[in-house]
Amino acid sequence: MLSIISGQRVSELDSSYINEQDITSWDLMERAANSFCNWFGRMQNFKGKPIFIFAGPGNNGGDGVAIARILSGNYLDIHLIVFEEVANCSKDFQINFKKLPSTINIHTIESFSFNIQDNAIVIDGIFGVGINRPVGGKFKQAIEEINKIKCLKIAIDIPSGIPSDGILEGIAFVADYTVTFQFPKLSLLLPEHAEFTGEVYVADIGISDGFLENFGSQKYYLQQKDIKSFHKYFHKFSHKGDFGRVLLIGGSKGKVGAIVLASTAALRTGSGLVHAYIDESERVILQSTAPEVMVAGKEEIESLENFDAIGIGPGWGQEVDLAFYGNLLKTYHKPMVIDADGINLLATDPDLIPLIPKGSILTPHIKEFQRLIGSVSANHLERLQMAKDFAVQYGLYLVLKGAYTTISCPDGKQFFNSSGNQYMATAGSGDVLTGIITSFLGQGYSSLNASICGVFHHGLAGELASLENKRGTIASDIVKSIPKTYTELDIG
């Protein structure tokens, strides 16, 4: 789990690490350049292509110069384009420049023609995380020209022009890949920058998670290697009661499919017993499509504490008696999961929100969240702050769905999920997530661990389902792939 450090503190982080490890800033730059080149070398489709590296005067440019030197050992056609006299560049830039072999073609930006063929690779080392203003002058002109070229483009650490913690103003380098060092910068996770970042890869340069923690971040990036540690262990004597008894509430007339998806997702995630409270007219459909799911009636609703976890909302509709909803919230005293119409109904009567059991998990998409808080945010950065404020105010966990689904916690921490892809943007995908998180809650996971495991397994299941189906991926494909996620994560 990687701490996401503010760009304003990256320089402080580097200096502190250099002092602790008794290394030089050049040593750390060399680590970064080698990490980039290791990633580059694994990309089979990069072999044999001409490489053009644009190096600004700062340390991001120094990274670019070091990368040019290292790549020259395996790639023959490398061009380095510099923007300033070497004497006016950073100290480590100058050290790396002196180490360049004669085989590298060096150009000044003033003399460069931008006649780059479509089969080439452009590497952006113009600006790094230190930029705090719109790009101008020859740097802007260069980025404009580069963006017109149709070849493959890679950004070092962050696409030039994008601030590390804010929203882009002006122009930025448009990358197909961004190789960011040690941890993702917050701006790489914002939808406003999706067209600029391309596929983001986090390159390890040897700074430990514990050291990053010293810099006070309350934002974390979840990686696949982290997830196993959040899971409970079950032994061979475990029985279905140990795996939890859960209740899913929703499925109004014509919308039972949402409950089918949520309940089968709960079963596939490992719930021992799954009950569903739905409209009476839909019971036959549920029992014929998901025979493992038990239909709940009035007796179960009057004995909610018998359930280890409850999920409310999938396909529930807008005609629900709010008094009935309020009674559910007041009667059940354990954390629950609320999604879809369960959230929309809270938006119609905000007085219900304080009744939600502390530690419960709400899973809105962006529009549902905006309805819930009664406010439209100017950008995703502002939205993340609103989600954090909501979670802290009400003592709840708020899972804001989307690319890099974000878990906001009552203590102010936020966790960004790295699994999932664009093919999961399909009807019912959110219902599947509700079932997964409810299942983990029912298995005895804490609200935080249920949320973390839930969003990661959901995203990973989507990735696995889309390997075969691509744009044709549907929610039931995601459900079928849930068991495979345990194999991928080496969880028994």
Steps between C-alpha positions, in 0.01 A plus 500: 500500500665817380468840665411771250730788592421859408714637219599784729670248730672284237818709512499474881442125472791459259737706718404313816543161332836599351626604843372188673645264240826695466468516123511788252211651308666359187482149652125540551459632146692199373260270684205675339652483153584130537149426624355677196732311265416165661134568426585621150702186426208274588282659231558273201332735251758772578794308355678642197319833499671841489479684833468876550551628856407860581692621805410816690759682713398355836527157659222355286722585207790346691298179520456521124874540439576202726236294319657588165838374622363175644282421198792560264639163608213320325346751261698647211296798383466741795449875475527737797341843464602760759333834575779694672876531501633213709670745736156642585349161585485323837815353653392139444396581142855622440658191657290270282564706189876456543451123513316479166658277234578647159242273337212717626377770263476829692282790379403838637131579501565799274660285229267200526255455211241273672513274196429190708368190324185324621689184601725692742474536878499841669600522868394810693751630754417869467340575838437293812296541817642842581298692242237730653402722208381458139773409251611786275759608245712246316386225735137554404589513131695175528217319679252622238721361223559170679128451562436523123727203433323163481779289648508328840563741789624436855517744791771481766335521846218733386395647163661843463260779586283310747539618862557212741210587733273727297297532183669581169488856374619538144687243295656166598687215335261227382649164601409143413690387810609678816780336700475665841760450770431325833139617537232642270461874515146601595433678172565176308191353667260778400257451207578849370848373407407163350571614144852610600624218724422191295581177683670573833782277626654549845876436489665401828820693576564339837338742746312294759132546581600569859725787396223652288273488806726759665363765269151506644292394204140398567464371144603149399522302178395134519701248301435133436780390733328680791163326488584160649592662832147640539337156474383268775613141513246216511599142588360166382268474802326826407128463423252715311416695814863612525477644151213725596127534463413805291180672391459705183203736475373635167360349181177692443268394220692481173837551672569164656806457277691739726440276801586189299837655418566621855398174666691274260802728542473452877490124453795500262695715747450232765187575703367192676132602486341768283144625545319754281202715596328598175160582352273195528429509126869436426562202729456231235752671275756520780460139608518369144808705407685473832380188683771533767343827619226481763202733479452706816159597633350710776639269768858563388444876481379494860817314606772700326759439772511135391690613192874562503468765231232677299521659155229749403410655169553295181185537290302627800323779311390845610159402639632356825323604820754729668364408843579135421849603388556705813392207715755275326774751578395535864445129560825361362803588713786359294668656197301457180556570130280757325500545123290617205141584599597467864722805443249682280238470775744648752533796265122555507495494881840601647359455851551128446877535469574539874303178560744290298703271730853630554759328287253427221615512139335713232596424138378781271614581151571866433144609417355314800758666722415845370132436569586371847692811605280739302793663328676482163879517524714699259746213452598162639751647742221696663278191489760296688510763773120494525505120529758521777300766685181291474671186633652688793179686586278192514747232608448303179708349221428650160606299196493740203482276195685560175852467367723476809195447723570691821418393856458797736516407868368652825859577609564706187711244314432423135593185307521492120438167328727393215297211355230517234466637149269684262311185401334492843289804413190288449154469656503301823872531571425705812252239622777242479722721717220530758479123522876459533542756778192373685646150483831608653317688777299186572818293517616714790725748322526852637328771297835622369626154406166407343516817291862448396457133414165573338616765257818313409331163438227677304752676276713190456194291411416761238851480357481120480153505346604752235798294385255299294206736460659847466223749419243223524563450873180499706443494875431126516841440338655688792310279747628184329857627527492571875631152600795546265609807695583283801731293281664812357560633852614162637224494762372161610 
